[in-house]
């Protein structure tokens, strides 16, 4: 379908609700693959193409990589850490209070939308490096103190960011599997199972569903059947190598395989 037809159908659907599209504020973008679309002429107004836009607080880029969003989130979180420097240096506050503030104010901004990121090894390393740097700043540990990351972890007891992102991805996958079969979001993973061979997810939580043909269909039925409830979802994650962490509700972290 051409862009003109797509935008026209969008306008028609909006008119049924008494709405009208402002084409001057409308942009077209090709997400995932392929070249950027050409500008489209609609009702004597030019609809420009875009390679990036901000949606629900996250930057959506035309490419499949989330590196740009990772850099942006690290910058936002680093700014908050700097603004709270007086809090980190306040000796009247306990370490537990500072860590709770870091988790609720800094980490929530850093990981906003992380369950949908496409992360590379370098992106994961950048996120974890910031995480450890922030903990060292809270503990007032300088680089010349020669304190290892393992020692910092033992003091703060905070979970590494790759495990938190993996937990969020598993929760999202369980939610998608429990959607009604006629919902498009439920059908997308099923098509991945039926049409690709892929591989099992890595410990950082990348979801690659395995299966092809009839075997893939049976595999998908087994996945959705096992995750029909939240209890079944967590039980399946645990059977595939995950372990429960009392600090997280769904608590499926460090998963080495999803499908078994």
C-alpha positions as CSV (number, residue, x, y, z in Angstrom):
1,X,0.0,0.0,0.0
2,X,1.3,3.4,-1.0
3,X,1.8,6.2,1.6
4,X,-1.0,8.2,0.1
5,X,-3.5,5.3,0.4
6,X,-2.3,4.6,3.9
7,X,-2.7,8.2,5.1
8,X,-6.1,8.5,3.3
9,X,-7.4,5.4,5.2
10,X,-6.1,6.9,8.4
11,X,-7.9,10.1,7.7
12,X,-11.1,8.2,6.9
13,X,-10.9,6.3,10.2
14,X,-10.3,9.6,12.0
15,X,-13.4,11.2,10.4
16,X,-15.6,8.5,11.8
17,X,-14.7,9.8,15.3
18,X,-15.1,13.5,14.3
19,X,-11.4,14.1,14.0
20,X,-9.3,15.6,11.3
21,X,-5.5,15.1,10.6
22,X,-3.2,18.1,10.6
23,X,-0.9,17.2,7.7
24,X,1.5,20.0,8.6
25,X,2.2,18.2,11.9
26,X,2.2,14.7,10.4
27,X,5.4,12.9,9.5
28,X,6.0,9.6,7.8
29,X,8.7,7.2,8.9
30,X,9.9,3.8,7.8
31,X,10.9,1.8,10.9
32,X,13.0,-1.3,10.9
33,X,14.4,-1.6,7.3
34,X,14.4,0.1,4.0
35,X,15.1,3.6,2.8
36,X,13.4,6.7,4.2
37,X,10.1,7.4,2.5
38,X,9.6,10.4,0.2
39,X,7.5,13.4,1.2
40,X,3.8,12.8,0.5
41,X,1.3,15.4,-0.9
42,X,-2.0,15.4,1.0
43,X,-4.7,18.0,0.4
44,X,-2.2,20.4,-1.1
45,X,-0.1,20.1,2.0
46,X,3.3,18.4,2.2
47,X,3.7,15.5,4.7
48,X,7.5,15.3,5.4
49,X,9.4,12.2,6.2
50,X,11.4,11.7,9.4
51,X,14.1,9.3,10.6
52,X,13.4,9.8,14.4
53,X,10.5,10.9,16.6
54,X,9.8,10.8,20.3
55,X,6.8,8.6,21.3
56,X,5.8,8.2,25.0
57,X,9.2,9.5,26.1
58,X,11.3,7.3,23.9
59,X,13.0,8.1,20.6
60,X,11.9,5.8,17.8
61,X,14.5,5.7,15.0
62,X,14.3,4.2,11.6
63,X,17.1,1.7,12.2
64,X,16.7,-1.4,14.2
65,X,19.4,-0.5,16.8
66,X,18.6,1.1,20.1
67,X,22.0,2.6,20.6
68,X,20.7,6.2,20.2
69,X,18.1,5.6,22.8
70,X,20.6,4.0,25.2
71,X,22.9,7.0,24.9
72,X,20.0,9.4,25.4
73,X,18.8,7.5,28.5
74,X,22.3,7.4,30.0
75,X,22.6,11.2,29.5
76,X,19.2,11.9,31.2
77,X,20.0,9.6,34.1
78,X,23.5,11.1,34.5
79,X,22.0,14.5,34.7
80,X,19.7,13.4,37.6
81,X,22.7,11.8,39.4
82,X,24.5,15.1,39.2
83,X,21.6,17.1,40.5
84,X,21.3,14.8,43.5
85,X,25.0,15.1,44.4
86,X,24.2,16.8,47.7
87,X,22.0,13.9,48.6
88,X,24.7,11.4,47.9
89,X,27.2,13.3,50.1
90,X,24.7,13.8,52.9
91,X,26.0,11.7,55.8
92,X,22.8,11.9,57.7
93,X,21.0,9.7,55.1
94,X,21.5,6.0,55.3
95,X,22.8,3.9,52.4
96,X,19.5,2.2,52.1
97,X,17.7,5.5,51.7
98,X,20.1,6.7,49.0
99,X,19.8,3.4,47.1
100,X,16.0,3.6,47.2
101,X,16.2,7.1,45.9
102,X,18.5,6.0,43.1
103,X,16.3,3.1,42.1
104,X,13.1,5.2,42.0
105,X,14.4,8.4,40.5
106,X,17.5,7.5,38.5
107,X,17.1,3.9,37.4
108,X,13.4,4.4,36.4
109,X,14.5,7.1,34.0
110,X,17.4,5.1,32.7
111,X,15.4,2.0,31.9
112,X,12.2,3.6,30.6
113,X,11.0,1.4,27.7
114,X,14.0,-1.0,28.1
115,X,11.9,-4.1,27.6
116,X,11.6,-3.2,23.9
117,X,15.2,-2.2,23.3
118,X,17.4,-4.1,20.7
119,X,20.7,-4.1,22.6
120,X,24.2,-4.9,21.4
121,X,27.0,-6.1,23.7
122,X,28.4,-2.6,23.7
123,X,25.0,-1.1,24.7
124,X,24.8,-3.5,27.6
125,X,28.3,-2.7,28.7
126,X,27.5,1.1,28.7
127,X,24.4,0.6,30.8
128,X,26.2,-1.6,33.3
129,X,29.2,0.8,33.4
130,X,26.9,3.7,34.3
131,X,25.1,1.6,36.9
132,X,28.4,0.8,38.6
133,X,29.6,4.4,38.3
134,X,26.5,5.7,40.0
135,X,26.9,3.2,42.9
136,X,30.5,4.3,43.4
137,X,29.3,7.9,43.5
138,X,26.7,7.1,46.1
139,X,29.3,5.3,48.2
140,X,31.9,8.0,47.6
141,X,34.3,5.6,46.1
142,X,37.0,7.2,44.0
143,X,38.8,5.5,41.1
144,X,42.1,5.6,42.9
145,X,40.7,3.6,45.9
146,X,41.0,0.5,43.7
147,X,37.7,-1.0,44.8
148,X,36.4,-3.8,42.6
149,X,32.9,-4.0,41.2
150,X,32.2,-7.1,43.1
151,X,33.0,-5.3,46.3
152,X,30.6,-2.5,45.3
153,X,27.9,-5.0,44.6
154,X,28.4,-6.6,47.9
155,X,27.8,-3.3,49.6
156,X,24.8,-2.0,47.7
157,X,23.1,-5.4,46.9
158,X,21.7,-3.9,43.7
159,X,20.8,-6.1,40.7
160,X,22.8,-5.7,37.5
161,X,20.9,-3.9,34.8
162,X,21.1,-6.7,32.2
163,X,19.3,-8.9,34.6
164,X,16.6,-6.3,35.3
165,X,16.1,-5.7,31.6
166,X,15.8,-9.5,31.1
167,X,13.2,-9.7,33.8
168,X,11.2,-6.9,32.1
169,X,11.4,-8.7,28.8
170,X,10.2,-12.0,30.2
171,X,7.2,-10.2,31.9
172,X,6.3,-8.5,28.6
173,X,6.6,-11.9,26.8
174,X,4.3,-13.5,29.3
175,X,1.8,-10.6,28.9
176,X,1.8,-11.0,25.1
177,X,1.3,-14.7,25.4
178,X,-1.8,-14.2,27.6
179,X,-3.4,-11.9,25.1
180,X,-6.4,-13.2,23.1
181,X,-5.4,-15.0,19.9
182,X,-7.1,-12.4,17.7
183,X,-4.9,-9.5,19.0
184,X,-2.1,-8.6,16.5
185,X,0.5,-8.3,19.3
186,X,-0.2,-12.0,20.2
187,X,0.2,-13.1,16.6
188,X,3.6,-11.5,16.0
189,X,5.6,-13.9,18.2
190,X,3.6,-16.8,16.7
191,X,4.7,-15.8,13.2
192,X,8.3,-15.7,14.4
193,X,7.9,-19.3,15.7
194,X,6.4,-20.5,12.5
195,X,8.6,-18.8,10.0
196,X,12.1,-18.6,11.6
197,X,14.5,-21.0,13.2
198,X,16.3,-18.4,15.4
199,X,17.9,-19.4,18.7
200,X,17.1,-19.4,22.4
201,X,17.4,-16.1,24.4
202,X,20.7,-15.1,25.8
203,X,21.2,-14.3,29.6
204,X,20.5,-10.7,28.8
205,X,17.0,-11.5,27.8
206,X,17.0,-11.3,24.0
207,X,13.9,-13.2,22.8
208,X,14.5,-15.5,19.8
209,X,11.7,-18.0,19.3
210,X,12.5,-21.3,17.8
211,X,10.4,-23.4,15.4
212,X,9.4,-23.9,11.8
213,X,6.3,-25.4,10.1
214,X,4.2,-27.8,12.1
215,X,6.9,-28.2,14.7
216,X,6.9,-24.4,15.2
217,X,3.1,-24.4,15.6
218,X,3.3,-27.1,18.3
219,X,6.1,-25.2,20.0
220,X,4.1,-22.0,20.0
221,X,1.0,-23.9,21.5
222,X,3.3,-25.3,24.2
223,X,4.6,-21.8,25.0
224,X,1.2,-20.1,25.2
225,X,-0.3,-23.0,27.1
226,X,2.5,-23.0,29.8
227,X,2.1,-19.2,30.2
228,X,-1.6,-18.9,30.3
229,X,-1.3,-17.7,33.9
230,X,1.4,-15.6,35.6
231,X,2.2,-18.6,37.8
232,X,2.7,-20.8,34.8
233,X,4.9,-18.1,33.2
234,X,7.2,-17.8,36.2
235,X,7.3,-21.6,36.6
236,X,8.4,-22.0,32.9
237,X,11.1,-19.3,33.3
238,X,12.4,-21.1,36.4
239,X,12.5,-24.5,34.6
240,X,14.5,-23.0,31.8
241,X,17.3,-21.9,34.2
242,X,16.0,-18.7,35.8
243,X,16.0,-18.1,39.5
244,X,13.7,-16.1,41.6
245,X,15.0,-12.8,43.2
246,X,12.9,-11.5,46.1
247,X,13.5,-7.9,45.0
248,X,11.5,-8.4,41.8
249,X,7.9,-9.3,41.4
250,X,8.2,-11.6,38.4
251,X,11.7,-12.5,39.5
252,X,12.9,-14.3,36.4
253,X,16.5,-13.3,36.0
254,X,19.7,-14.8,34.6
255,X,17.7,-17.0,32.2
256,X,19.9,-19.0,29.8
257,X,17.1,-20.5,27.8
258,X,13.4,-19.8,27.3
259,X,12.1,-22.7,25.4
260,X,14.0,-25.6,26.9
